[in-house]
Structures are given as structure tokens and as C-alpha cells.
Amino acid sequence: MGKKKTENRNNLELKCSVCGFIIRPTEKNKAKTPERLEIKKFCKKCNKTQTFNEKK
């Protein structure tokens, strides 16, 4: 039996801080991380690792 999705999970998109490229939707737990998410990921458009911020 799989885990039940709770109401604390929030769907969001990540946007590259340099070029503005938006990557696939991800999830975060809004109870544990109420502030904006900021992750370093590989940007296909810039062709290097960049900082991705949570899109509004």
C-alpha cells in the first residue's frame, strides 16, 4: 500500500535565476519549509549548474 498524499505537500515550479528557464513541477512540504525554496540544479538552457528559485 502506498503513502497517502497529505495536505502539507505543495506543488511548485522552479525557475532558473539567470535565464528564467522553468523546470518540471516538484513538491515541497510547506509545514517544514515555509520559506521560498532555493536549489542548485543543472539548467539545460545555460548548460551549467545554476540556482533555481521557487516560482510564484
C-alpha positions as CSV (number, residue, x, y, z in Angstrom):
1,M,0.0,0.0,0.0
2,G,1.4,3.4,-1.0
3,K,1.7,6.5,1.1
4,K,-1.3,8.9,1.1
5,K,-0.6,12.4,-0.1
6,T,-1.2,14.8,2.7
7,E,-2.4,18.4,2.6
8,N,1.1,19.6,3.7
9,R,2.6,18.9,0.2
10,N,2.6,21.8,-2.2
11,N,3.2,21.6,-6.0
12,L,5.5,24.2,-7.4
13,E,7.7,25.0,-10.4
14,L,11.4,26.0,-10.2
15,K,12.8,28.9,-12.3
16,C,16.4,29.5,-13.2
17,S,17.7,32.7,-11.6
18,V,19.9,33.5,-14.6
19,C,17.9,32.8,-17.8
20,G,14.4,32.2,-16.4
21,F,14.1,28.6,-17.7
22,I,11.3,26.8,-15.8
23,I,11.7,23.1,-15.0
24,R,9.2,20.4,-14.2
25,P,6.8,20.7,-11.3
26,T,8.2,19.5,-7.9
27,E,6.8,19.2,-4.4
28,K,7.7,20.6,-1.1
29,N,6.4,20.2,2.5
30,K,5.1,23.6,3.4
31,A,5.0,22.7,7.1
32,K,8.7,22.0,7.2
33,T,9.9,24.7,4.7
34,P,7.5,27.7,4.8
35,E,10.1,30.0,3.1
36,R,10.8,30.0,-0.6
37,L,12.7,27.0,-1.9
38,E,16.2,27.6,-3.5
39,I,18.1,24.7,-5.0
40,K,21.1,24.3,-7.2
41,K,20.3,22.2,-10.3
42,F,21.5,21.8,-13.8
43,C,19.9,24.2,-16.3
44,K,19.6,22.8,-19.9
45,K,19.4,26.3,-21.4
46,C,22.5,27.7,-19.6
47,N,24.3,24.3,-19.9
48,K,25.6,24.5,-16.3
49,T,24.6,24.3,-12.7
50,Q,22.6,27.3,-11.6
51,T,20.4,28.4,-8.6
52,F,16.7,27.7,-9.1
53,N,14.2,29.6,-7.1
54,E,10.5,28.8,-6.4
55,K,8.2,30.4,-8.9
56,K,5.2,32.3,-7.6
